[in-house]
Amino acid sequence: MECAASGRYSVKQKEELEQTVVQSLDLLTAIEDQELQHRISEIVWKKARSEQIPVETVLRYEKEIFYALRRQDILTELLLD
């Protein structure tokens, strides 16, 4: 794991961003993939501007957060069935 202060990839920083995205969602309402991607992008790029995170790291965060949240949706559906 690399240091977040240097603007590089950080698991802790990604988890904090993921938590921010989850808190911004209305969990009782279904959300389309495009809207979820847009919400993730807004949050990650806002953080990137304030902390000077490199573009490649931002793109990695966006992808990993999206897949993590969609994976949770699939698991939840399976458990409810």
C-alpha positions in Angstrom: 0.0 0.0 0.0 1.3 3.4 -0.8 1.0 6.7 1.1 -2.2 8.7 0.5 -0.3 11.9 1.3 1.8 11.5 -1.8 -1.3 11.3 -3.9 -0.9 7.7 -4.8 -3.3 4.8 -4.3 -4.4 4.1 -0.8 -6.8 1.4 0.3 -7.8 3.5 3.3 -8.5 6.5 1.1 -10.6 4.3 -1.3 -12.6 2.9 1.6 -13.3 6.4 2.9 -14.4 7.5 -0.6 -16.6 4.4 -0.9 -18.2 5.2 2.5 -18.9 8.8 1.4 -20.6 7.5 -1.8 -22.7 5.1 0.2 -23.8 7.9 2.6 -24.8 10.0 -0.3 -27.2 7.4 -1.7 -30.8 6.8 -0.9 -30.5 3.1 -0.1 -34.2 2.5 -0.4 -34.3 3.6 -4.0 -32.8 1.6 -6.9 -30.1 3.5 -8.7 -29.1 2.9 -12.3 -25.5 2.2 -13.1 -25.0 5.5 -15.0 -26.3 7.5 -12.0 -24.1 5.5 -9.6 -21.1 6.1 -11.8 -21.9 9.8 -11.9 -22.2 10.0 -8.2 -18.9 8.2 -7.6 -17.1 10.3 -10.1 -18.3 13.6 -8.5 -17.2 12.5 -5.1 -13.8 11.1 -6.2 -12.9 14.0 -8.4 -13.8 16.5 -5.6 -11.4 14.7 -3.3 -8.8 14.5 -6.1 -8.8 18.2 -6.6 -8.4 19.0 -2.9 -5.7 16.3 -2.4 -3.9 16.4 -5.8 -4.6 12.7 -6.5 -3.2 11.6 -9.9 -5.7 10.9 -12.7 -4.7 7.2 -12.9 -5.5 6.8 -9.2 -8.8 8.6 -9.5 -9.8 6.3 -12.4 -8.8 3.2 -10.3 -10.9 4.5 -7.3 -13.9 5.1 -9.5 -13.7 1.6 -11.0 -13.1 -0.2 -7.7 -15.8 1.6 -5.8 -18.4 1.0 -8.6 -17.6 -2.7 -8.7 -17.6 -3.0 -4.9 -21.0 -1.3 -4.6 -22.6 -3.4 -7.4 -21.2 -6.6 -5.9 -22.9 -5.7 -2.7 -26.2 -5.2 -4.6 -25.9 -8.7 -6.2 -25.1 -10.3 -2.9 -28.0 -8.6 -1.2 -30.4 -9.8 -3.9 -29.1 -13.4 -3.6 -29.6 -13.3 0.2 -33.1 -11.9 -0.1 -34.2 -14.6 -2.6 
